[in-house]
């Protein structure tokens, strides 16, 4: 991932509510999974394994974020377990194992959570972060994002 992409994800994370964070994790999973498939296709097995492990970390984070007060969480847990098992098998065997089904499951779930996130109007989780304003300045070939806060001293952890 390039520095600009990392910066973009960091800005999105700092402004995201809980639903948007889940969508971001799905996006990171799809990025890592895509890189793993590409690396395997290019014969770079160790690179593929590295990205499959990153995809596993995303699945682990999705599992940790489940709220078992809701019945759907048990179904999601089963799907995440299935995806994790397929990734673990692929890492162990050093070859793709049911990559199509893993990709299909995660794409459908990601799209579903993206729709849910559109409806979620809750406040960002990080309450004391910089606000991001896009479109205030322009670079040579791109739109720059500017962080602006009149009260810079109020940022950070409050003791």
PyMOL CGO cylinders between C-alpha atoms (Angstrom):
from pymol import cmd
from pymol.cgo import CYLINDER

trace = [
    CYLINDER, 0.00, 0.00, 0.00, 1.36, 3.42, -0.96, 0.3, 1, 1, 1, 1, 1, 1,
    CYLINDER, 1.36, 3.42, -0.96, 1.80, 6.28, 1.52, 0.3, 1, 1, 1, 1, 1, 1,
    CYLINDER, 1.80, 6.28, 1.52, -1.11, 8.21, -0.01, 0.3, 1, 1, 1, 1, 1, 1,
    CYLINDER, -1.11, 8.21, -0.01, -3.41, 5.21, 0.40, 0.3, 1, 1, 1, 1, 1, 1,
    CYLINDER, -3.41, 5.21, 0.40, -2.32, 4.75, 4.00, 0.3, 1, 1, 1, 1, 1, 1,
    CYLINDER, -2.32, 4.75, 4.00, -2.89, 8.46, 4.67, 0.3, 1, 1, 1, 1, 1, 1,
    CYLINDER, -2.89, 8.46, 4.67, -6.35, 8.21, 3.09, 0.3, 1, 1, 1, 1, 1, 1,
    CYLINDER, -6.35, 8.21, 3.09, -7.30, 5.22, 5.25, 0.3, 1, 1, 1, 1, 1, 1,
    CYLINDER, -7.30, 5.22, 5.25, -5.95, 6.99, 8.35, 0.3, 1, 1, 1, 1, 1, 1,
    CYLINDER, -5.95, 6.99, 8.35, -8.10, 10.03, 7.63, 0.3, 1, 1, 1, 1, 1, 1,
    CYLINDER, -8.10, 10.03, 7.63, -11.17, 7.87, 7.02, 0.3, 1, 1, 1, 1, 1, 1,
    CYLINDER, -11.17, 7.87, 7.02, -10.59, 5.91, 10.22, 0.3, 1, 1, 1, 1, 1, 1,
    CYLINDER, -10.59, 5.91, 10.22, -10.25, 9.07, 12.30, 0.3, 1, 1, 1, 1, 1, 1,
    CYLINDER, -10.25, 9.07, 12.30, -13.64, 10.30, 11.02, 0.3, 1, 1, 1, 1, 1, 1,
    CYLINDER, -13.64, 10.30, 11.02, -15.51, 6.95, 10.99, 0.3, 1, 1, 1, 1, 1, 1,
    CYLINDER, -15.51, 6.95, 10.99, -18.32, 5.70, 13.18, 0.3, 1, 1, 1, 1, 1, 1,
    CYLINDER, -18.32, 5.70, 13.18, -18.48, 2.02, 14.17, 0.3, 1, 1, 1, 1, 1, 1,
    CYLINDER, -18.48, 2.02, 14.17, -20.32, 0.91, 11.00, 0.3, 1, 1, 1, 1, 1, 1,
    CYLINDER, -20.32, 0.91, 11.00, -17.87, 2.72, 8.75, 0.3, 1, 1, 1, 1, 1, 1,
    CYLINDER, -17.87, 2.72, 8.75, -14.95, 1.09, 10.58, 0.3, 1, 1, 1, 1, 1, 1,
    CYLINDER, -14.95, 1.09, 10.58, -16.37, -2.34, 9.75, 0.3, 1, 1, 1, 1, 1, 1,
    CYLINDER, -16.37, -2.34, 9.75, -16.63, -1.31, 6.08, 0.3, 1, 1, 1, 1, 1, 1,
    CYLINDER, -16.63, -1.31, 6.08, -13.00, -0.15, 6.14, 0.3, 1, 1, 1, 1, 1, 1,
    CYLINDER, -13.00, -0.15, 6.14, -11.91, -3.50, 7.56, 0.3, 1, 1, 1, 1, 1, 1,
    CYLINDER, -11.91, -3.50, 7.56, -13.74, -5.27, 4.72, 0.3, 1, 1, 1, 1, 1, 1,
    CYLINDER, -13.74, -5.27, 4.72, -11.98, -3.01, 2.22, 0.3, 1, 1, 1, 1, 1, 1,
    CYLINDER, -11.98, -3.01, 2.22, -8.61, -3.81, 3.80, 0.3, 1, 1, 1, 1, 1, 1,
    CYLINDER, -8.61, -3.81, 3.80, -9.47, -7.51, 3.65, 0.3, 1, 1, 1, 1, 1, 1,
    CYLINDER, -9.47, -7.51, 3.65, -10.32, -7.27, -0.06, 0.3, 1, 1, 1, 1, 1, 1,
    CYLINDER, -10.32, -7.27, -0.06, -7.12, -5.33, -0.73, 0.3, 1, 1, 1, 1, 1, 1,
    CYLINDER, -7.12, -5.33, -0.73, -4.95, -7.91, 1.08, 0.3, 1, 1, 1, 1, 1, 1,
    CYLINDER, -4.95, -7.91, 1.08, -6.81, -10.83, -0.46, 0.3, 1, 1, 1, 1, 1, 1,
    CYLINDER, -6.81, -10.83, -0.46, -6.45, -9.34, -3.95, 0.3, 1, 1, 1, 1, 1, 1,
    CYLINDER, -6.45, -9.34, -3.95, -2.73, -8.80, -3.42, 0.3, 1, 1, 1, 1, 1, 1,
    CYLINDER, -2.73, -8.80, -3.42, -2.41, -12.42, -2.21, 0.3, 1, 1, 1, 1, 1, 1,
    CYLINDER, -2.41, -12.42, -2.21, -4.13, -13.72, -5.35, 0.3, 1, 1, 1, 1, 1, 1,
    CYLINDER, -4.13, -13.72, -5.35, -2.00, -11.52, -7.61, 0.3, 1, 1, 1, 1, 1, 1,
    CYLINDER, -2.00, -11.52, -7.61, 1.22, -12.57, -5.89, 0.3, 1, 1, 1, 1, 1, 1,
    CYLINDER, 1.22, -12.57, -5.89, 0.30, -16.23, -6.14, 0.3, 1, 1, 1, 1, 1, 1,
    CYLINDER, 0.30, -16.23, -6.14, -0.52, -15.80, -9.83, 0.3, 1, 1, 1, 1, 1, 1,
    CYLINDER, -0.52, -15.80, -9.83, 2.91, -14.22, -10.35, 0.3, 1, 1, 1, 1, 1, 1,
    CYLINDER, 2.91, -14.22, -10.35, 4.60, -17.14, -8.60, 0.3, 1, 1, 1, 1, 1, 1,
    CYLINDER, 4.60, -17.14, -8.60, 5.59, -15.11, -5.52, 0.3, 1, 1, 1, 1, 1, 1,
    CYLINDER, 5.59, -15.11, -5.52, 4.40, -17.62, -2.93, 0.3, 1, 1, 1, 1, 1, 1,
    CYLINDER, 4.40, -17.62, -2.93, 5.93, -15.96, 0.15, 0.3, 1, 1, 1, 1, 1, 1,
    CYLINDER, 5.93, -15.96, 0.15, 4.48, -12.59, -0.84, 0.3, 1, 1, 1, 1, 1, 1,
    CYLINDER, 4.48, -12.59, -0.84, 1.10, -14.28, -1.27, 0.3, 1, 1, 1, 1, 1, 1,
    CYLINDER, 1.10, -14.28, -1.27, 1.36, -15.86, 2.18, 0.3, 1, 1, 1, 1, 1, 1,
    CYLINDER, 1.36, -15.86, 2.18, 2.22, -12.46, 3.68, 0.3, 1, 1, 1, 1, 1, 1,
    CYLINDER, 2.22, -12.46, 3.68, -0.95, -10.92, 2.26, 0.3, 1, 1, 1, 1, 1, 1,
    CYLINDER, -0.95, -10.92, 2.26, -3.08, -13.93, 3.24, 0.3, 1, 1, 1, 1, 1, 1,
    CYLINDER, -3.08, -13.93, 3.24, -1.92, -13.40, 6.83, 0.3, 1, 1, 1, 1, 1, 1,
    CYLINDER, -1.92, -13.40, 6.83, -2.94, -9.75, 6.61, 0.3, 1, 1, 1, 1, 1, 1,
    CYLINDER, -2.94, -9.75, 6.61, -6.34, -10.87, 5.33, 0.3, 1, 1, 1, 1, 1, 1,
    CYLINDER, -6.34, -10.87, 5.33, -6.55, -13.24, 8.32, 0.3, 1, 1, 1, 1, 1, 1,
    CYLINDER, -6.55, -13.24, 8.32, -5.86, -10.31, 10.64, 0.3, 1, 1, 1, 1, 1, 1,
    CYLINDER, -5.86, -10.31, 10.64, -8.80, -8.46, 9.11, 0.3, 1, 1, 1, 1, 1, 1,
    CYLINDER, -8.80, -8.46, 9.11, -11.06, -11.47, 9.66, 0.3, 1, 1, 1, 1, 1, 1,
    CYLINDER, -11.06, -11.47, 9.66, -9.84, -11.72, 13.26, 0.3, 1, 1, 1, 1, 1, 1,
    CYLINDER, -9.84, -11.72, 13.26, -10.71, -8.05, 13.81, 0.3, 1, 1, 1, 1, 1, 1,
    CYLINDER, -10.71, -8.05, 13.81, -14.17, -8.58, 12.31, 0.3, 1, 1, 1, 1, 1, 1,
    CYLINDER, -14.17, -8.58, 12.31, -14.69, -11.53, 14.66, 0.3, 1, 1, 1, 1, 1, 1,
    CYLINDER, -14.69, -11.53, 14.66, -13.63, -9.43, 17.66, 0.3, 1, 1, 1, 1, 1, 1,
    CYLINDER, -13.63, -9.43, 17.66, -16.08, -6.71, 16.71, 0.3, 1, 1, 1, 1, 1, 1,
    CYLINDER, -16.08, -6.71, 16.71, -19.14, -8.98, 16.78, 0.3, 1, 1, 1, 1, 1, 1,
    CYLINDER, -19.14, -8.98, 16.78, -21.84, -8.12, 19.29, 0.3, 1, 1, 1, 1, 1, 1,
    CYLINDER, -21.84, -8.12, 19.29, -23.46, -11.37, 20.38, 0.3, 1, 1, 1, 1, 1, 1,
    CYLINDER, -23.46, -11.37, 20.38, -26.52, -9.56, 21.73, 0.3, 1, 1, 1, 1, 1, 1,
    CYLINDER, -26.52, -9.56, 21.73, -27.76, -9.86, 18.15, 0.3, 1, 1, 1, 1, 1, 1,
    CYLINDER, -27.76, -9.86, 18.15, -28.63, -13.23, 16.60, 0.3, 1, 1, 1, 1, 1, 1,
    CYLINDER, -28.63, -13.23, 16.60, -26.95, -12.35, 13.29, 0.3, 1, 1, 1, 1, 1, 1,
    CYLINDER, -26.95, -12.35, 13.29, -23.58, -12.29, 15.04, 0.3, 1, 1, 1, 1, 1, 1,
    CYLINDER, -23.58, -12.29, 15.04, -23.65, -16.08, 15.38, 0.3, 1, 1, 1, 1, 1, 1,
    CYLINDER, -23.65, -16.08, 15.38, -24.14, -16.46, 11.62, 0.3, 1, 1, 1, 1, 1, 1,
    CYLINDER, -24.14, -16.46, 11.62, -21.37, -13.97, 10.91, 0.3, 1, 1, 1, 1, 1, 1,
    CYLINDER, -21.37, -13.97, 10.91, -19.10, -15.85, 13.32, 0.3, 1, 1, 1, 1, 1, 1,
    CYLINDER, -19.10, -15.85, 13.32, -19.62, -19.03, 11.29, 0.3, 1, 1, 1, 1, 1, 1,
    CYLINDER, -19.62, -19.03, 11.29, -18.84, -17.25, 8.02, 0.3, 1, 1, 1, 1, 1, 1,
    CYLINDER, -18.84, -17.25, 8.02, -15.71, -15.64, 9.47, 0.3, 1, 1, 1, 1, 1, 1,
    CYLINDER, -15.71, -15.64, 9.47, -14.60, -19.00, 10.82, 0.3, 1, 1, 1, 1, 1, 1,
    CYLINDER, -14.60, -19.00, 10.82, -15.06, -20.54, 7.34, 0.3, 1, 1, 1, 1, 1, 1,
    CYLINDER, -15.06, -20.54, 7.34, -13.04, -17.76, 5.70, 0.3, 1, 1, 1, 1, 1, 1,
    CYLINDER, -13.04, -17.76, 5.70, -10.30, -18.04, 8.31, 0.3, 1, 1, 1, 1, 1, 1,
    CYLINDER, -10.30, -18.04, 8.31, -10.07, -21.81, 7.87, 0.3, 1, 1, 1, 1, 1, 1,
    CYLINDER, -10.07, -21.81, 7.87, -9.73, -21.45, 4.08, 0.3, 1, 1, 1, 1, 1, 1,
    CYLINDER, -9.73, -21.45, 4.08, -7.02, -18.83, 4.51, 0.3, 1, 1, 1, 1, 1, 1,
    CYLINDER, -7.02, -18.83, 4.51, -5.17, -20.99, 7.04, 0.3, 1, 1, 1, 1, 1, 1,
    CYLINDER, -5.17, -20.99, 7.04, -5.35, -23.95, 4.65, 0.3, 1, 1, 1, 1, 1, 1,
    CYLINDER, -5.35, -23.95, 4.65, -4.08, -21.80, 1.78, 0.3, 1, 1, 1, 1, 1, 1,
    CYLINDER, -4.08, -21.80, 1.78, -1.17, -20.57, 3.92, 0.3, 1, 1, 1, 1, 1, 1,
    CYLINDER, -1.17, -20.57, 3.92, -0.31, -24.10, 5.02, 0.3, 1, 1, 1, 1, 1, 1,
    CYLINDER, -0.31, -24.10, 5.02, -0.53, -25.64, 1.56, 0.3, 1, 1, 1, 1, 1, 1,
    CYLINDER, -0.53, -25.64, 1.56, 1.02, -22.57, -0.10, 0.3, 1, 1, 1, 1, 1, 1,
    CYLINDER, 1.02, -22.57, -0.10, -1.71, -22.58, -2.75, 0.3, 1, 1, 1, 1, 1, 1,
    CYLINDER, -1.71, -22.58, -2.75, -5.17, -21.06, -3.21, 0.3, 1, 1, 1, 1, 1, 1,
    CYLINDER, -5.17, -21.06, -3.21, -7.92, -23.08, -1.55, 0.3, 1, 1, 1, 1, 1, 1,
    CYLINDER, -7.92, -23.08, -1.55, -11.50, -22.10, -2.44, 0.3, 1, 1, 1, 1, 1, 1,
    CYLINDER, -11.50, -22.10, -2.44, -10.44, -18.51, -3.13, 0.3, 1, 1, 1, 1, 1, 1,
    CYLINDER, -10.44, -18.51, -3.13, -13.56, -17.90, -5.22, 0.3, 1, 1, 1, 1, 1, 1,
    CYLINDER, -13.56, -17.90, -5.22, -15.91, -18.82, -2.38, 0.3, 1, 1, 1, 1, 1, 1,
    CYLINDER, -15.91, -18.82, -2.38, -13.91, -16.78, 0.15, 0.3, 1, 1, 1, 1, 1, 1,
    CYLINDER, -13.91, -16.78, 0.15, -13.98, -13.77, -2.13, 0.3, 1, 1, 1, 1, 1, 1,
    CYLINDER, -13.98, -13.77, -2.13, -17.70, -14.23, -2.82, 0.3, 1, 1, 1, 1, 1, 1,
    CYLINDER, -17.70, -14.23, -2.82, -18.60, -14.42, 0.89, 0.3, 1, 1, 1, 1, 1, 1,
    CYLINDER, -18.60, -14.42, 0.89, -16.52, -11.41, 1.88, 0.3, 1, 1, 1, 1, 1, 1,
    CYLINDER, -16.52, -11.41, 1.88, -17.67, -9.26, -1.05, 0.3, 1, 1, 1, 1, 1, 1,
    CYLINDER, -17.67, -9.26, -1.05, -21.32, -9.89, -0.25, 0.3, 1, 1, 1, 1, 1, 1,
    CYLINDER, -21.32, -9.89, -0.25, -20.81, -9.16, 3.44, 0.3, 1, 1, 1, 1, 1, 1,
    CYLINDER, -20.81, -9.16, 3.44, -18.80, -6.04, 2.64, 0.3, 1, 1, 1, 1, 1, 1,
    CYLINDER, -18.80, -6.04, 2.64, -21.53, -4.71, 0.35, 0.3, 1, 1, 1, 1, 1, 1,
    CYLINDER, -21.53, -4.71, 0.35, -24.15, -5.41, 3.01, 0.3, 1, 1, 1, 1, 1, 1,
    CYLINDER, -24.15, -5.41, 3.01, -22.21, -3.56, 5.68, 0.3, 1, 1, 1, 1, 1, 1,
    CYLINDER, -22.21, -3.56, 5.68, -21.62, -0.66, 3.27, 0.3, 1, 1, 1, 1, 1, 1,
    CYLINDER, -21.62, -0.66, 3.27, -25.40, -0.30, 2.89, 0.3, 1, 1, 1, 1, 1, 1,
    CYLINDER, -25.40, -0.30, 2.89, -25.84, -0.41, 6.66, 0.3, 1, 1, 1, 1, 1, 1,
    CYLINDER, -25.84, -0.41, 6.66, -23.11, 2.21, 7.12, 0.3, 1, 1, 1, 1, 1, 1,
    CYLINDER, -23.11, 2.21, 7.12, -24.94, 4.59, 4.77, 0.3, 1, 1, 1, 1, 1, 1,
    CYLINDER, -24.94, 4.59, 4.77, -27.90, 4.52, 7.14, 0.3, 1, 1, 1, 1, 1, 1,
    CYLINDER, -27.90, 4.52, 7.14, -25.83, 4.88, 10.33, 0.3, 1, 1, 1, 1, 1, 1,
    CYLINDER, -25.83, 4.88, 10.33, -25.74, 8.55, 11.32, 0.3, 1, 1, 1, 1, 1, 1,
    CYLINDER, -25.74, 8.55, 11.32, -23.94, 8.06, 14.63, 0.3, 1, 1, 1, 1, 1, 1,
    CYLINDER, -23.94, 8.06, 14.63, -20.97, 10.21, 15.61, 0.3, 1, 1, 1, 1, 1, 1,
    CYLINDER, -20.97, 10.21, 15.61, -17.39, 9.24, 14.83, 0.3, 1, 1, 1, 1, 1, 1,
    CYLINDER, -17.39, 9.24, 14.83, -15.77, 6.99, 17.41, 0.3, 1, 1, 1, 1, 1, 1,
    CYLINDER, -15.77, 6.99, 17.41, -12.70, 9.23, 17.69, 0.3, 1, 1, 1, 1, 1, 1,
    CYLINDER, -12.70, 9.23, 17.69, -14.28, 12.31, 19.24, 0.3, 1, 1, 1, 1, 1, 1,
    CYLINDER, -14.28, 12.31, 19.24, -11.13, 14.35, 19.73, 0.3, 1, 1, 1, 1, 1, 1,
    CYLINDER, -11.13, 14.35, 19.73, -9.49, 14.04, 16.30, 0.3, 1, 1, 1, 1, 1, 1,
    CYLINDER, -9.49, 14.04, 16.30, -8.71, 16.57, 13.62, 0.3, 1, 1, 1, 1, 1, 1,
    CYLINDER, -8.71, 16.57, 13.62, -11.43, 17.34, 11.11, 0.3, 1, 1, 1, 1, 1, 1,
    CYLINDER, -11.43, 17.34, 11.11, -10.62, 16.56, 7.49, 0.3, 1, 1, 1, 1, 1, 1,
    CYLINDER, -10.62, 16.56, 7.49, -11.65, 19.04, 4.82, 0.3, 1, 1, 1, 1, 1, 1,
    CYLINDER, -11.65, 19.04, 4.82, -11.27, 18.01, 1.20, 0.3, 1, 1, 1, 1, 1, 1,
    CYLINDER, -11.27, 18.01, 1.20, -11.19, 20.49, -1.64, 0.3, 1, 1, 1, 1, 1, 1,
    CYLINDER, -11.19, 20.49, -1.64, -9.64, 23.48, 0.09, 0.3, 1, 1, 1, 1, 1, 1,
    CYLINDER, -9.64, 23.48, 0.09, -6.37, 23.18, -1.84, 0.3, 1, 1, 1, 1, 1, 1,
    CYLINDER, -6.37, 23.18, -1.84, -5.30, 21.50, -5.02, 0.3, 1, 1, 1, 1, 1, 1,
    CYLINDER, -5.30, 21.50, -5.02, -2.04, 19.84, -5.87, 0.3, 1, 1, 1, 1, 1, 1,
    CYLINDER, -2.04, 19.84, -5.87, -0.58, 19.65, -9.35, 0.3, 1, 1, 1, 1, 1, 1,
    CYLINDER, -0.58, 19.65, -9.35, -2.62, 16.58, -10.27, 0.3, 1, 1, 1, 1, 1, 1,
    CYLINDER, -2.62, 16.58, -10.27, -4.74, 15.89, -7.23, 0.3, 1, 1, 1, 1, 1, 1,
    CYLINDER, -4.74, 15.89, -7.23, -7.07, 17.19, -4.58, 0.3, 1, 1, 1, 1, 1, 1,
    CYLINDER, -7.07, 17.19, -4.58, -5.38, 17.73, -1.23, 0.3, 1, 1, 1, 1, 1, 1,
    CYLINDER, -5.38, 17.73, -1.23, -6.97, 17.13, 2.12, 0.3, 1, 1, 1, 1, 1, 1,
    CYLINDER, -6.97, 17.13, 2.12, -6.37, 19.66, 4.85, 0.3, 1, 1, 1, 1, 1, 1,
    CYLINDER, -6.37, 19.66, 4.85, -6.55, 19.06, 8.58, 0.3, 1, 1, 1, 1, 1, 1,
    CYLINDER, -6.55, 19.06, 8.58, -7.81, 22.10, 10.45, 0.3, 1, 1, 1, 1, 1, 1,
    CYLINDER, -7.81, 22.10, 10.45, -8.69, 22.67, 14.05, 0.3, 1, 1, 1, 1, 1, 1,
    CYLINDER, -8.69, 22.67, 14.05, -8.71, 26.05, 15.80, 0.3, 1, 1, 1, 1, 1, 1,
    CYLINDER, -8.71, 26.05, 15.80, -8.14, 24.38, 19.15, 0.3, 1, 1, 1, 1, 1, 1,
    CYLINDER, -8.14, 24.38, 19.15, -5.07, 22.25, 18.45, 0.3, 1, 1, 1, 1, 1, 1,
    CYLINDER, -5.07, 22.25, 18.45, -4.31, 22.17, 22.17, 0.3, 1, 1, 1, 1, 1, 1,
    CYLINDER, -4.31, 22.17, 22.17, -7.49, 20.21, 22.82, 0.3, 1, 1, 1, 1, 1, 1,
    CYLINDER, -7.49, 20.21, 22.82, -6.43, 17.23, 20.71, 0.3, 1, 1, 1, 1, 1, 1,
    CYLINDER, -6.43, 17.23, 20.71, -5.19, 13.96, 22.14, 0.3, 1, 1, 1, 1, 1, 1,
    CYLINDER, -5.19, 13.96, 22.14, -6.10, 11.94, 25.16, 0.3, 1, 1, 1, 1, 1, 1,
    CYLINDER, -6.10, 11.94, 25.16, -7.82, 13.64, 28.03, 0.3, 1, 1, 1, 1, 1, 1,
    CYLINDER, -7.82, 13.64, 28.03, -6.57, 12.56, 31.44, 0.3, 1, 1, 1, 1, 1, 1,
]
cmd.load_cgo(trace, "trace")
